[in-house]
């Protein structure tokens, strides 16, 4: 955390001096008064100025970026972090840019490592915050490629279910992937979806509408 110590005739003078040195406004800082001013004998002998410590308030995004960078260093990954602003469909994203050979380590099987890093980043970034800031992690455009792959998988399962008139079970997948498949297929009138099993083996089942009628969609 960036901080400076400053002195002044009054606490406010000391704070102003520190803010100028940091180049920030009062709303962007926290102030700790280290000592109040003391008047000396006859107004000047033995007097003491006020002393304050002023720290820059870090945003959740800044905290997340620093934590992620340090974590990747401990993992032996040489990477830089690019912050992408939130859009209508996606929260603020921290994109991990690293060597292509390191991507499998960063992403993990079915994105398991990336998901774990994302969870930790959100916990650390939101500590002590009044409101929750949701942060998204990506690397090598994995999230987009994963969603495109899930769409193809769901389409193939739907075609097979209709052809065989039997439910088709997909491989076990994380909750957010299951939710994506449910959402992707929910507007189809010829199939419905449900989930079976318990984590980490819970899986999506695509059911042809002609067999049993619509089943309740769930996670």
C-alpha positions as CSV (number, residue, x, y, z in Angstrom):
1,X,0.0,0.0,0.0
2,X,1.4,3.4,-1.0
3,X,1.6,5.8,2.0
4,X,3.6,8.8,3.2
5,X,4.2,10.5,6.5
6,X,3.9,14.3,6.7
7,X,4.0,17.0,9.3
8,X,2.3,20.4,9.6
9,X,1.3,23.1,12.0
10,X,-2.1,21.5,12.2
11,X,-3.4,18.0,11.4
12,X,-5.2,19.4,8.3
13,X,-2.0,21.1,7.2
14,X,-0.1,17.8,7.5
15,X,-2.9,15.9,5.7
16,X,-2.9,18.4,2.8
17,X,0.9,18.1,2.5
18,X,0.7,14.3,2.2
19,X,-2.2,14.5,-0.3
20,X,-0.2,16.8,-2.5
21,X,2.8,14.5,-2.4
22,X,0.7,11.5,-3.3
23,X,-1.2,13.4,-6.0
24,X,-4.7,12.2,-4.7
25,X,-7.8,13.7,-3.2
26,X,-9.0,13.3,0.3
27,X,-11.7,10.8,-0.7
28,X,-8.9,8.5,-2.1
29,X,-7.0,8.3,1.2
30,X,-7.1,7.1,4.7
31,X,-5.5,9.1,7.5
32,X,-3.8,8.0,10.7
33,X,-2.9,10.8,13.1
34,X,0.4,9.8,14.6
35,X,0.7,12.9,16.9
36,X,-1.3,16.0,17.6
37,X,0.5,19.4,17.4
38,X,1.8,20.7,20.7
39,X,2.3,24.4,21.4
40,X,5.7,25.3,22.9
41,X,6.6,27.8,25.6
42,X,5.8,31.3,24.4
43,X,4.4,29.7,21.3
44,X,7.6,28.4,19.9
45,X,10.0,26.9,22.4
46,X,9.7,23.1,22.6
47,X,6.7,23.0,20.3
48,X,5.9,20.0,18.1
49,X,4.1,19.8,14.7
50,X,1.3,17.4,13.9
51,X,2.3,14.2,12.2
52,X,0.1,12.0,10.1
53,X,0.4,8.9,7.9
54,X,-1.7,9.1,4.7
55,X,-2.4,5.9,2.7
56,X,-3.9,5.5,-0.8
57,X,-7.2,3.6,-0.7
58,X,-6.8,0.7,-3.0
59,X,-9.6,-0.5,-5.3
60,X,-10.7,-4.1,-5.3
61,X,-9.3,-4.4,-8.8
62,X,-5.9,-3.2,-7.8
63,X,-5.8,-5.5,-4.8
64,X,-6.9,-8.4,-7.0
65,X,-4.2,-7.7,-9.7
66,X,-1.4,-7.5,-7.1
67,X,-2.6,-10.7,-5.4
68,X,-2.9,-12.6,-8.7
69,X,0.5,-11.4,-9.9
70,X,2.2,-12.6,-6.6
71,X,0.3,-15.9,-6.8
72,X,1.4,-16.6,-10.3
73,X,5.0,-15.8,-9.4
74,X,4.8,-18.4,-6.6
75,X,3.4,-20.9,-9.3
76,X,6.5,-20.2,-11.4
77,X,4.5,-18.4,-14.1
78,X,5.9,-15.3,-15.8
79,X,2.8,-13.3,-16.6
80,X,1.3,-9.9,-16.8
81,X,-2.3,-9.0,-15.8
82,X,-4.5,-6.9,-18.1
83,X,-7.6,-5.3,-16.5
84,X,-10.7,-5.3,-18.8
85,X,-13.6,-3.1,-17.8
86,X,-17.0,-4.6,-17.1
87,X,-19.6,-4.9,-19.9
88,X,-23.3,-5.7,-19.9
89,X,-22.7,-9.5,-19.9
90,X,-19.3,-9.8,-18.2
91,X,-18.0,-8.3,-14.9
92,X,-14.6,-6.7,-14.7
93,X,-12.1,-9.2,-16.0
94,X,-8.5,-9.8,-15.1
95,X,-6.8,-11.4,-18.2
96,X,-3.7,-13.4,-17.5
97,X,-1.2,-13.0,-20.4
98,X,1.5,-15.6,-20.3
99,X,3.5,-18.0,-22.5
100,X,1.4,-20.5,-24.4
101,X,3.2,-23.3,-22.7
102,X,2.1,-22.1,-19.3
103,X,-1.6,-21.9,-20.2
104,X,-2.3,-25.5,-19.2
105,X,-0.9,-24.9,-15.8
106,X,-2.9,-21.6,-15.3
107,X,-6.1,-23.1,-16.6
108,X,-6.1,-26.6,-15.3
109,X,-8.4,-29.5,-16.3
110,X,-11.8,-28.0,-17.4
111,X,-10.7,-24.7,-16.0
112,X,-10.3,-26.0,-12.4
113,X,-7.2,-24.0,-11.6
114,X,-8.5,-20.8,-13.2
115,X,-11.7,-21.2,-11.2
116,X,-9.8,-21.7,-8.0
117,X,-7.7,-18.6,-8.7
118,X,-10.9,-16.6,-9.5
119,X,-12.4,-17.7,-6.2
120,X,-9.3,-16.6,-4.2
121,X,-9.0,-13.3,-6.1
122,X,-12.6,-12.4,-5.3
123,X,-12.2,-13.3,-1.6
124,X,-9.0,-11.2,-1.2
125,X,-10.2,-8.2,-3.3
126,X,-13.5,-7.9,-1.3
127,X,-12.0,-8.1,2.2
128,X,-13.1,-5.0,4.1
129,X,-15.1,-3.6,1.3
130,X,-18.6,-2.1,1.9
131,X,-20.0,-3.5,-1.4
132,X,-19.1,-6.7,-3.3
133,X,-17.1,-6.4,-6.5
134,X,-17.4,-9.5,-8.7
135,X,-14.2,-10.2,-10.7
136,X,-13.7,-12.6,-13.6
137,X,-10.5,-14.4,-14.6
138,X,-9.5,-15.5,-18.0
139,X,-6.4,-16.8,-19.8
140,X,-5.8,-17.4,-23.5
141,X,-9.5,-16.7,-24.1
142,X,-10.3,-19.9,-22.4
143,X,-13.7,-18.8,-21.1
144,X,-14.9,-18.0,-24.7
145,X,-13.5,-21.2,-26.1
146,X,-15.0,-23.2,-23.3
147,X,-18.5,-21.7,-23.9
148,X,-18.2,-22.4,-27.6
149,X,-17.2,-26.0,-26.9
150,X,-20.2,-26.4,-24.5
151,X,-22.6,-25.1,-27.1
152,X,-21.3,-27.7,-29.6
153,X,-21.5,-30.4,-26.9
154,X,-25.1,-29.4,-26.0
155,X,-26.2,-29.3,-29.7
156,X,-24.7,-32.8,-30.3
157,X,-26.4,-34.2,-27.2
158,X,-29.8,-32.7,-28.3
159,X,-29.5,-34.2,-31.8
160,X,-28.6,-37.6,-30.3
161,X,-31.4,-37.4,-27.7
162,X,-34.0,-36.7,-30.4
163,X,-32.6,-39.4,-32.8
164,X,-32.6,-42.1,-30.1
165,X,-35.6,-40.8,-28.2
166,X,-33.6,-41.4,-25.0
167,X,-31.9,-39.1,-22.4
168,X,-28.3,-38.3,-23.1
169,X,-25.9,-37.7,-20.2
170,X,-23.0,-35.4,-20.5
171,X,-19.7,-35.8,-18.6
172,X,-19.6,-34.4,-15.1
173,X,-18.8,-30.7,-15.1
174,X,-18.6,-27.7,-12.7
175,X,-21.8,-25.9,-11.6
176,X,-21.2,-22.8,-13.8
177,X,-20.7,-25.0,-16.9
178,X,-23.9,-26.9,-16.1
179,X,-25.7,-23.7,-15.7
180,X,-24.5,-22.5,-19.1
181,X,-25.7,-25.7,-20.8
182,X,-29.1,-25.4,-19.1
183,X,-29.4,-21.8,-20.2
184,X,-28.3,-22.5,-23.7
185,X,-30.9,-25.2,-24.3
186,X,-33.8,-23.7,-22.3
187,X,-35.3,-22.0,-25.3
188,X,-35.6,-25.2,-27.3
189,X,-39.0,-26.7,-27.6
190,X,-37.8,-30.3,-28.5
191,X,-35.6,-31.0,-25.5
192,X,-35.2,-30.1,-21.9
193,X,-32.4,-30.6,-19.3
194,X,-31.9,-31.7,-15.8
195,X,-29.0,-32.5,-13.6
196,X,-28.1,-35.8,-11.8
197,X,-25.6,-36.9,-9.2
198,X,-23.6,-35.0,-6.6
199,X,-20.5,-32.9,-7.1
200,X,-17.9,-33.4,-8.3
201,X,-19.7,-36.0,-10.4
202,X,-22.9,-34.1,-11.1
203,X,-23.8,-34.0,-14.8
204,X,-26.4,-32.5,-17.2
205,X,-28.9,-34.9,-18.8
206,X,-30.5,-33.8,-22.1
207,X,-34.0,-35.3,-22.3
208,X,-36.0,-35.4,-25.6
209,X,-39.4,-33.7,-25.1
210,X,-41.3,-36.4,-26.8
211,X,-40.2,-39.0,-24.2
212,X,-41.4,-37.7,-20.9
213,X,-42.5,-34.1,-21.4
214,X,-40.5,-31.2,-19.9
215,X,-38.5,-31.9,-16.8
216,X,-37.5,-29.3,-14.3
217,X,-34.2,-27.6,-15.0
218,X,-31.8,-27.3,-12.1
219,X,-28.1,-27.0,-11.4
